[in-house]
C-alpha cells in the first residue's frame, strides 16, 4: 500500500517595507522548526503594497544571502520574472544561489504569477496569514488541502512579530495537520 505523504508547509516573507535583519530573523527561526519545510521571497523591483518609495530588496540577492544563513529550508522566489534578466544571466544567478544553498533551491519562472510557480502542477498554494484571526487562516489551509494542494505557503505580513515562525508552526501548521 502506498502512503500519500502529508502536506508540507512553508513561509513567504515579502522583501518590501521591511529590513534585511527582520527577514533574516524569521528565516533563521523557521530553519530550526521541522514543521516548516520551505521559505520564499518574491521577485519585484518596487514595492507592490504600502509606500511606493519604501524599501524593497532585490529577490535573488536576498535569497542568496538567506541561503548562506540557513541550513535546512528549501528556498526560492514566487516567482522569478523572466522579463528582468537575460536568460543566461538568470541561469547563472540561480546556479550560484543553488550552490550557496547546498542544493536547496526550488526554481520557478514565469511572467509574474502562479502559472510559472515551481512545480506548476497546482500542488502549491500561497495563503495570507492573519495574525489576529488565525482561525481564518486555518480555514483557508483546510480548503486548500481539500482542493488537493499538497504544499502550503503561508505569506507572513510585516512587520514580523517576535516568534512569527514558531507561531505559524504552533497556531497554523500543528492545528491544520
N, C-alpha and C positions, 0 to 999 in steps of 0.2 A: 504494500500500500504506500503510495506517495503522499507525503505530508506537505501541504501547502505552507510555505513559510509565513510567519506573521508579518504585519506591516512594519515598515521602517519609518522612523521619524527623524526629521532634520529641522534646522532653523535657517531663516534668511534674515540677514541684517542689511538693510538698505544703507549704502555708503554715502549718505547725504544728511546734512543738518546734524552731524554728529562727528566727534573727534575720533581719530585713529585708536587712541588708547581705550575708549569706551567699547569700540567694536572688538578690539583685542581681548579685553576683559571677558566679554561674553563668549568669544570663541574658545579661549583657554578653559573657561568653566565648562563649556559644552564638551570639549575634548576629554574631560575627566568623567563624563556621565555616560555610561554604556547605553542607556536608552536613547540617546541622541547619536545617530549614526552619520549624519551629513550636515554640512553647513554651506550656505550660498550667499553670494552678493549679486548685484545687478550690474549691467553694463550700460550706463547712461553717462553722458558727459556734462549734463546740467541737472540740477535738482528737478525731480518730477512732482514734488509736493513741497509745500512750505515756501520759504523765502527763495525766490528765483536767483538771488545773488548770494545765497548761503553756500556753505562748503559742500563740495561733492568730491569724493576720491575716485580716481580712475580705477576701474574694476580689476583689470589684470595685474596692475602693480600692487594693489592692496591684497589681491588674492595670493600672490607670491609671498608677500610679507607675512600674511596669516599662515600660509602653508609652512613657513620656516618656524613659526611659533607654536604649531600644533603637531601632534604625532599620530593620531588615530582617525580623525574625521575624514570621510570622503569630502571633497570640496569642488566647487565650481561656480559658474556665473549663470544666472537666469535672465536671459540667455545672451550669448555673445552676438552682437550685431555684426553682420558681415559687410556693413557699409562703412565702418570706421577705420579698418585696417586692411591693407592689401593681403591677399591670401597667404603668400609666402611669409610675410611678417607675422600674421596671426598664428600660423603653424609653428613658427619659431618661438613665439611668446608662450603658446600653450605647451610646447615641448619643454621649455625651460621651467614653467610652473609645475609640470608633472615631475620633472627631476627634483625640483626643490621640495615637493611634497612627498617624495619617495613613492611615486606611482599612485597617488590618491585622487588625481584629477578626474572629474566627470565633465566631459566636454559637450556642450550643446551650441549649435549655431543656427541662426535664423535672421529674419528681418526685424526681430524685436518683439516677439510674442510667443505664446505657448507652442505653436507648431514646430519651432526649432529646438524645443526643450530636449535635454539629454534623454535618450531612450524614448523618443516621442511616440510611445505606444499607449498613451493615455493611462499610464501607470502612476504618474506623478501628479500631485495636486498641491498647489500653494494656497494656504489659507491665512487670512489675517488673524492675529492674536488679539483678543480683547482682555487686557489685564483686569479690568473692573468687573467683567461678566464672563468668567471662564466657562460657564455652562453653555453660552452661545458658541464658543469655540469648540467645546466638546461635541455639541450637536453637529457642527459643521464637519468635524472629524468623522463622526459616525456616518453622516450622509455620504461623505467621500469614500469611506470604506465600503458602505453598502453599494455604491456605484461601481466598485471594482478597483479603485485606486489602491495601490499597494505601498506607495511611498508618499508620505505626507510631509510637506514642508510648511513649517509654522513661521509665518512672517511676523517678526517682532517689530513693534513700533518703538521709535526712540522718543524720549531718552530711555535707555535701558535701565530698569531698576536694578539695584544690587541683587544678585542671586537670580537674575532673569532666566538663565538656562536651567538651573535647578528647579525653579518654579514651573517651567514648561514640563520638565520630567515628572514632577510630583502632581501638578494640577491638571495637566492635559494628557500626557502620554500614559501615565500609570492608570488614570481613570478611564481612558478611552480604549485601552488594550483588553 
